[in-house]
């Protein structure tokens, strides 16, 4: 048990180190040289760096560390410790990692900066840690004022930073920063959830046994029978539940249509699936923003 815990701790630290390094590449190669401030505390530090030449990493640390101390109880001991380490590593990398700009094209900078920062942040979050920022501010504020949504508060914080950057760097830079923020969030989600898009199917049919047999034999996927009753007819009906991978979606639709063209089929995207035939997800993260 202790050995397993040590392995998890080592894995998390490696994820944090690699994630922070990838994030720093995004900032050094693309975001900072092109005056993009895509939200968060780091975005605010980029604006201050332009105005008063304050070191970006130092400003980020000075804002984040007190936030972690205030939010210690909200995060929990393990998450708080890992998050402080991640925040300090990112601050050091922003100020002391000597990397040149890779492009002066703001569109390329917005896109690839978002990809790098999102990928790195996704790895940090998979380690159940955070680099601080607007998410942590939102959690602390929500604790004091529960009526305010965390998600809405994060959005407002990021928009304030981007608008401030727009005043300092110009309106176009603010638009590029918004693109970069959007890509960062999307790539981070992909890293956390994986690139395999699983689909869940609910199938209401009068040929449940036959469909289930075909799915299990041809697709090698399990099927669960659910008791259901039609609201209008008040008659008992068969409902099947099944989760398949992206490459099996059309085949499953074809099987159902062949056996029962009148079947009622509902399809939904699935972020995580754990169990036989699917990989187990890592420990679920609490924070997402930088």
C-alpha positions as CSV (number, residue, x, y, z in Angstrom):
1,X,0.0,0.0,0.0
2,X,2.8,2.4,0.9
3,X,4.7,1.4,-2.2
4,X,1.7,2.2,-4.4
5,X,1.3,5.5,-2.7
6,X,4.9,6.3,-3.3
7,X,4.5,5.4,-7.0
8,X,1.5,7.7,-7.3
9,X,3.4,10.5,-5.6
10,X,6.3,10.1,-8.0
11,X,4.0,10.0,-11.0
12,X,2.2,13.1,-9.8
13,X,5.5,15.0,-9.4
14,X,6.6,13.9,-12.8
15,X,3.3,15.1,-14.3
16,X,3.7,18.5,-12.5
17,X,7.3,18.9,-13.7
18,X,6.6,18.0,-17.3
19,X,3.4,20.0,-17.3
20,X,5.0,23.1,-16.0
21,X,7.9,22.8,-18.5
22,X,5.4,22.5,-21.4
23,X,3.5,25.5,-20.1
24,X,6.7,27.6,-19.8
25,X,7.5,26.7,-23.5
26,X,4.1,28.1,-24.5
27,X,4.7,31.3,-22.6
28,X,8.3,31.9,-23.7
29,X,7.9,30.8,-27.4
30,X,4.5,32.4,-28.1
31,X,2.5,34.3,-25.5
32,X,4.9,36.7,-23.7
33,X,6.8,37.9,-26.8
34,X,3.6,38.7,-28.6
35,X,2.0,40.6,-25.7
36,X,-0.9,38.1,-25.2
37,X,-2.5,38.0,-21.8
38,X,-5.0,35.1,-21.9
39,X,-6.6,35.5,-18.5
40,X,-5.5,34.3,-15.1
41,X,-2.8,35.6,-12.7
42,X,-0.1,35.0,-15.3
43,X,-2.0,37.1,-17.8
44,X,-2.2,39.9,-15.3
45,X,1.6,39.5,-14.6
46,X,2.3,39.9,-18.4
47,X,0.4,43.2,-18.4
48,X,2.3,44.4,-15.3
49,X,5.5,43.4,-16.9
50,X,4.8,45.6,-19.9
51,X,3.8,48.6,-17.7
52,X,6.5,48.5,-14.9
53,X,8.9,45.8,-16.1
54,X,8.0,43.6,-13.1
55,X,9.2,40.0,-13.5
56,X,6.3,37.8,-14.7
57,X,7.2,34.8,-12.5
58,X,7.8,36.9,-9.4
59,X,4.4,38.7,-9.8
60,X,2.7,35.3,-10.4
61,X,4.3,33.9,-7.2
62,X,3.5,36.9,-5.1
63,X,-0.2,36.7,-6.0
64,X,-0.6,32.9,-6.0
65,X,1.2,31.9,-2.8
66,X,-1.0,34.0,-0.5
67,X,-4.0,32.6,-2.3
68,X,-2.9,29.1,-1.6
69,X,-2.4,29.9,2.0
70,X,-5.9,31.4,2.2
71,X,-7.4,28.5,0.3
72,X,-5.5,25.8,2.2
73,X,-8.7,24.3,3.8
74,X,-10.6,24.4,0.5
75,X,-7.9,22.5,-1.4
76,X,-6.9,20.0,1.2
77,X,-3.3,19.4,2.4
78,X,-2.0,17.2,-0.4
79,X,-3.5,19.3,-3.2
80,X,-2.3,22.5,-1.6
81,X,1.3,21.3,-1.3
82,X,1.4,20.0,-4.9
83,X,-0.2,23.2,-6.1
84,X,2.4,25.4,-4.3
85,X,5.2,23.3,-5.8
86,X,3.6,23.7,-9.3
87,X,3.1,27.4,-8.9
88,X,6.7,28.0,-7.7
89,X,8.2,25.9,-10.5
90,X,6.1,27.8,-13.1
91,X,7.2,31.1,-11.6
92,X,10.9,30.1,-11.7
93,X,10.5,28.8,-15.3
94,X,8.9,32.1,-16.4
95,X,11.7,34.2,-15.0
96,X,14.8,32.0,-15.4
97,X,14.3,29.7,-18.4
98,X,16.2,31.4,-21.2
99,X,14.1,30.6,-24.3
100,X,13.7,32.8,-27.4
101,X,10.5,33.7,-29.2
102,X,9.5,31.3,-31.9
103,X,7.2,33.6,-34.0
104,X,6.0,37.1,-34.2
105,X,2.8,36.2,-35.9
106,X,0.0,36.8,-33.4
107,X,-2.4,34.2,-34.8
108,X,0.3,31.5,-34.6
109,X,1.2,32.7,-31.2
110,X,-2.4,32.6,-30.0
111,X,-3.0,29.1,-31.4
112,X,0.2,27.4,-30.4
113,X,0.5,29.2,-27.1
114,X,-2.9,27.9,-26.2
115,X,-2.0,24.4,-27.3
116,X,1.3,24.4,-25.2
117,X,-0.2,26.0,-22.1
118,X,-3.4,23.8,-22.3
119,X,-1.4,20.6,-22.7
120,X,0.9,21.5,-19.8
121,X,-1.9,22.7,-17.5
122,X,-3.8,19.5,-18.3
123,X,-0.9,17.4,-17.0
124,X,-0.7,19.5,-13.9
125,X,-4.4,19.1,-13.2
126,X,-4.1,15.3,-13.8
127,X,-1.7,15.3,-10.9
128,X,-4.6,16.8,-8.8
129,X,-2.7,20.1,-8.6
130,X,-3.0,23.6,-9.9
131,X,-0.8,26.6,-10.8
132,X,-3.2,28.9,-9.0
133,X,-5.0,31.8,-10.6
134,X,-8.6,32.8,-11.2
135,X,-10.0,29.3,-10.2
136,X,-8.5,29.6,-6.7
137,X,-9.7,33.2,-6.3
138,X,-13.2,32.0,-7.4
139,X,-13.2,29.1,-4.9
140,X,-12.3,31.4,-2.1
141,X,-14.9,34.0,-3.1
142,X,-17.5,31.3,-3.5
143,X,-16.8,30.0,0.0
144,X,-17.7,33.5,1.3
145,X,-20.5,34.1,-1.1
146,X,-22.1,30.8,-2.1
147,X,-24.7,32.5,-4.4
148,X,-21.9,33.3,-6.9
149,X,-21.1,30.6,-9.4
150,X,-17.4,29.5,-9.5
151,X,-17.5,29.1,-13.3
152,X,-19.0,32.5,-13.9
153,X,-16.6,34.1,-11.5
154,X,-13.6,32.5,-13.3
155,X,-15.0,33.8,-16.6
156,X,-15.4,37.3,-15.3
157,X,-11.8,37.3,-13.9
158,X,-10.3,36.1,-17.2
159,X,-12.4,38.7,-19.2
160,X,-11.2,41.5,-16.9
161,X,-7.6,40.5,-17.4
162,X,-8.1,40.2,-21.2
163,X,-9.9,43.6,-21.4
164,X,-7.1,45.2,-19.3
165,X,-4.6,43.7,-21.7
166,X,-6.7,45.2,-24.6
167,X,-6.3,48.7,-23.1
168,X,-2.5,48.2,-22.7
169,X,-1.7,46.2,-25.8
170,X,-4.6,47.1,-28.1
171,X,-7.9,45.6,-29.1
172,X,-6.5,43.1,-31.6
173,X,-4.1,41.6,-28.9
174,X,-7.1,41.2,-26.6
175,X,-8.9,39.2,-29.4
176,X,-5.9,37.0,-29.9
177,X,-5.7,36.5,-26.2
178,X,-9.3,35.3,-26.1
179,X,-8.5,32.8,-28.9
180,X,-5.5,31.6,-26.9
181,X,-7.6,31.2,-23.7
182,X,-10.3,29.2,-25.6
183,X,-7.7,26.9,-27.1
184,X,-6.0,26.4,-23.7
185,X,-9.3,25.3,-22.1
186,X,-10.1,22.9,-25.0
187,X,-6.7,21.3,-25.1
188,X,-6.6,21.0,-21.3
189,X,-9.9,19.1,-21.4
190,X,-8.6,16.8,-24.1
191,X,-5.5,16.0,-22.0
192,X,-7.6,15.3,-18.9
193,X,-10.3,13.3,-20.6
194,X,-8.2,11.6,-23.3
195,X,-8.5,11.7,-27.1
196,X,-10.8,8.7,-27.3
197,X,-14.4,9.9,-27.6
198,X,-16.6,7.2,-26.1
199,X,-20.4,7.2,-26.7
200,X,-23.2,5.9,-24.5
201,X,-26.3,4.5,-26.2
202,X,-29.8,4.0,-24.8
203,X,-31.9,1.8,-27.0
204,X,-35.6,1.3,-26.6
205,X,-36.7,-1.7,-28.7
206,X,-38.8,-4.8,-28.9
207,X,-35.8,-6.9,-30.0
208,X,-33.5,-6.3,-27.1
209,X,-32.2,-9.9,-26.8
210,X,-31.2,-10.0,-30.5
211,X,-29.6,-6.6,-30.5
212,X,-27.7,-7.3,-27.3
213,X,-26.4,-10.6,-28.7
214,X,-25.1,-8.9,-31.9
215,X,-23.4,-6.1,-30.0
216,X,-21.6,-8.6,-27.6
217,X,-20.6,-10.8,-30.5
218,X,-19.6,-8.3,-33.2
219,X,-18.5,-5.3,-31.1
220,X,-17.3,-7.2,-28.0
221,X,-19.0,-4.7,-25.8
222,X,-21.2,-5.4,-22.8
223,X,-24.9,-4.6,-22.7
224,X,-27.1,-3.8,-19.7
225,X,-30.9,-4.4,-19.8
226,X,-33.0,-1.7,-18.0
227,X,-36.6,-2.0,-17.0
228,X,-38.6,0.8,-18.6
229,X,-42.3,1.8,-19.3
230,X,-43.7,4.0,-22.0
231,X,-45.2,7.2,-20.6
232,X,-47.9,7.3,-23.2
233,X,-48.7,3.6,-23.8
234,X,-48.0,2.6,-20.1
235,X,-46.6,-0.6,-21.5
236,X,-43.3,-2.2,-20.4
237,X,-40.5,-1.9,-22.9
238,X,-36.9,-3.1,-23.2
239,X,-34.2,-0.6,-22.8
240,X,-30.5,-1.4,-23.5
241,X,-27.6,0.6,-22.2
242,X,-24.2,0.3,-23.9
243,X,-20.9,2.3,-24.1
244,X,-18.7,2.0,-27.2
245,X,-15.6,3.6,-28.6
246,X,-15.6,6.2,-31.4
247,X,-14.8,3.8,-34.2
248,X,-17.8,1.5,-33.2
249,X,-20.5,4.1,-33.2
250,X,-21.6,3.8,-36.8
251,X,-21.4,0.0,-36.6
252,X,-23.7,-0.1,-33.6
253,X,-26.2,2.2,-35.3
254,X,-26.2,-0.1,-38.3
255,X,-26.8,-3.2,-36.1
256,X,-29.8,-1.6,-34.4
257,X,-31.2,-0.4,-37.7
258,X,-30.9,-3.8,-39.3
259,X,-32.6,-5.6,-36.4
260,X,-35.2,-3.0,-35.4
261,X,-35.7,0.0,-37.8
262,X,-38.3,1.4,-35.3
263,X,-36.0,1.4,-32.3
264,X,-35.6,4.6,-30.4
265,X,-31.9,5.4,-29.9
266,X,-30.4,8.1,-27.8
267,X,-26.6,8.8,-28.1
268,X,-24.5,10.9,-25.7
269,X,-20.8,11.7,-25.3
270,X,-19.0,10.2,-22.3
271,X,-16.0,12.0,-20.8
272,X,-14.7,9.0,-18.7
273,X,-15.4,5.3,-18.6
274,X,-13.9,3.0,-16.1
275,X,-14.3,-0.8,-15.9
276,X,-13.7,-3.9,-18.0
277,X,-12.8,-3.0,-21.6
278,X,-12.1,0.6,-20.6
279,X,-9.1,2.2,-18.9
280,X,-9.4,3.6,-15.3
281,X,-9.1,7.4,-15.0
282,X,-6.6,9.0,-12.7
283,X,-7.5,10.8,-9.5
284,X,-10.0,13.5,-10.3
285,X,-8.7,17.0,-10.1
286,X,-10.2,19.9,-8.3
287,X,-8.7,23.0,-10.0
288,X,-8.3,23.9,-13.7
289,X,-7.1,27.4,-14.2
290,X,-3.6,29.0,-14.4
